[in-house]
Amino acid sequence: MANFQQLRVWHAANQQVAGIATITVSFGDLTGQMRRAAISVSSNIAEGAGRGNDGDYARFLSIARGSNDEVAAQLHICLALGQDVTAQLGQNARIGKMLTVLIRRLRSG
């Protein structure tokens, strides 16, 4: 198993948490939901890495990818509310691609 702290995707997910925290200062209920979803991405990458087998790791990465998609949906809400979140959307898309590649590698053996 990989040490999660050595994974580029984990570092990118942590940067996403910081970016989300910056842009959600005044979004009320959306603020907490976005922060929880962003934190879930990073946390599930770390938890999966510590599970000890590729099947569990891939499952946790899939959960992380779902949470990352949740962040994307919420970023689109912010966009609709007039917030410039294009940089965060780009970062979110990169994280999604990284997770997909890593999941495919684990599942292909």
C-alpha positions as a printed NumPy array, in Angstrom:
array([[  0.   ,   0.   ,   0.   ],
       [  1.086,   3.521,  -0.698],
       [  1.842,   5.999,   2.029],
       [ -0.957,   8.505,   1.432],
       [  1.357,  11.414,   2.227],
       [  3.417,  10.512,  -0.835],
       [  0.431,  10.628,  -3.201],
       [  0.073,  13.674,  -5.457],
       [ -3.696,  13.211,  -5.443],
       [ -3.798,  13.474,  -1.644],
       [ -1.796,  16.712,  -1.709],
       [ -4.093,  18.077,  -4.434],
       [ -7.139,  17.127,  -2.364],
       [ -5.725,  18.971,   0.639],
       [ -5.157,  22.051,  -1.506],
       [ -8.773,  21.757,  -2.609],
       [ -9.872,  21.864,   1.053],
       [ -7.957,  25.115,   1.518],
       [ -9.425,  26.6  ,  -1.66 ],
       [-12.954,  25.628,  -0.68 ],
       [-12.472,  27.177,   2.755],
       [-11.391,  30.41 ,   1.094],
       [-14.356,  30.735,  -1.273],
       [-17.113,  29.603,   1.097],
       [-16.811,  32.252,   3.746],
       [-20.344,  33.581,   3.238],
       [-22.427,  30.793,   1.693],
       [-24.403,  29.713,   4.753],
       [-25.465,  26.053,   4.624],
       [-23.503,  25.474,   1.433],
       [-20.3  ,  26.368,   3.285],
       [-20.442,  23.424,   5.678],
       [-21.538,  20.981,   3.014],
       [-18.742,  21.972,   0.633],
       [-16.12 ,  21.799,   3.346],
       [-17.294,  18.365,   4.508],
       [-17.266,  17.027,   0.949],
       [-13.778,  18.423,   0.257],
       [-12.461,  17.008,   3.539],
       [-14.039,  13.648,   2.659],
       [-11.974,  13.442,  -0.538],
       [ -8.68 ,  13.812,   1.301],
       [ -9.755,  11.627,   4.228],
       [-10.92 ,   8.717,   2.061],
       [ -7.679,   8.748,   0.065],
       [ -5.736,   8.486,   3.326],
       [ -8.008,   5.85 ,   4.863],
       [ -7.941,   3.686,   1.752],
       [ -4.157,   3.827,   1.575],
       [ -3.972,   2.386,   5.066],
       [ -6.354,  -0.517,   4.452],
       [ -3.753,  -3.046,   3.379],
       [ -5.175,  -4.379,   0.121],
       [ -5.897,  -3.015,  -3.323],
       [ -9.602,  -3.89 ,  -3.282],
       [-10.309,  -1.856,  -0.167],
       [ -8.043,   0.918,  -1.377],
       [ -9.934,   1.142,  -4.69 ],
       [-13.258,   1.19 ,  -2.82 ],
       [-12.181,   4.132,  -0.657],
       [-10.817,   5.936,  -3.706],
       [-14.219,   5.46 ,  -5.346],
       [-15.848,   7.057,  -2.31 ],
       [-13.331,   9.909,  -2.586],
       [-14.228,  10.314,  -6.271],
       [-17.918,  10.524,  -5.368],
       [-17.182,  13.201,  -2.78 ],
       [-15.07 ,  15.029,  -5.363],
       [-18.056,  14.988,  -7.741],
       [-20.166,  16.407,  -4.913],
       [-17.66 ,  19.252,  -4.58 ],
       [-17.934,  19.842,  -8.349],
       [-21.723,  20.105,  -8.141],
       [-21.446,  22.566,  -5.29 ],
       [-18.852,  24.621,  -7.165],
       [-21.314,  24.885, -10.052],
       [-23.87 ,  26.226,  -7.583],
       [-21.324,  28.852,  -6.519],
       [-20.759,  29.691, -10.173],
       [-24.502,  30.158, -10.639],
       [-24.464,  32.476,  -7.621],
       [-21.899,  34.677,  -9.348],
       [-18.776,  33.458,  -7.568],
       [-15.641,  33.044,  -9.722],
       [-14.664,  29.46 ,  -8.947],
       [-13.072,  28.555, -12.28 ],
       [ -9.695,  27.796, -10.682],
       [-11.341,  25.499,  -8.134],
       [-13.32 ,  23.761, -10.879],
       [-10.083,  23.083, -12.741],
       [ -8.391,  21.716,  -9.649],
       [-11.442,  19.586,  -8.893],
       [-11.395,  18.131, -12.418],
       [ -7.686,  17.282, -12.093],
       [ -8.314,  15.494,  -8.795],
       [-11.143,  13.519, -10.395],
       [ -8.861,  12.383, -13.228],
       [ -6.091,  11.428, -10.811],
       [ -8.512,   9.366,  -8.746],
       [ -9.877,   7.623, -11.839],
       [ -6.373,   6.671, -13.014],
       [ -5.397,   5.377,  -9.595],
       [ -8.608,   3.341,  -9.26 ],
       [ -8.069,   1.776, -12.709],
       [ -4.49 ,   0.843, -11.825],
       [ -5.554,  -0.836,  -8.611],
       [ -8.4  ,  -2.746, -10.237],
       [ -6.309,  -3.947, -13.178],
       [ -3.827,  -5.583, -10.843]])
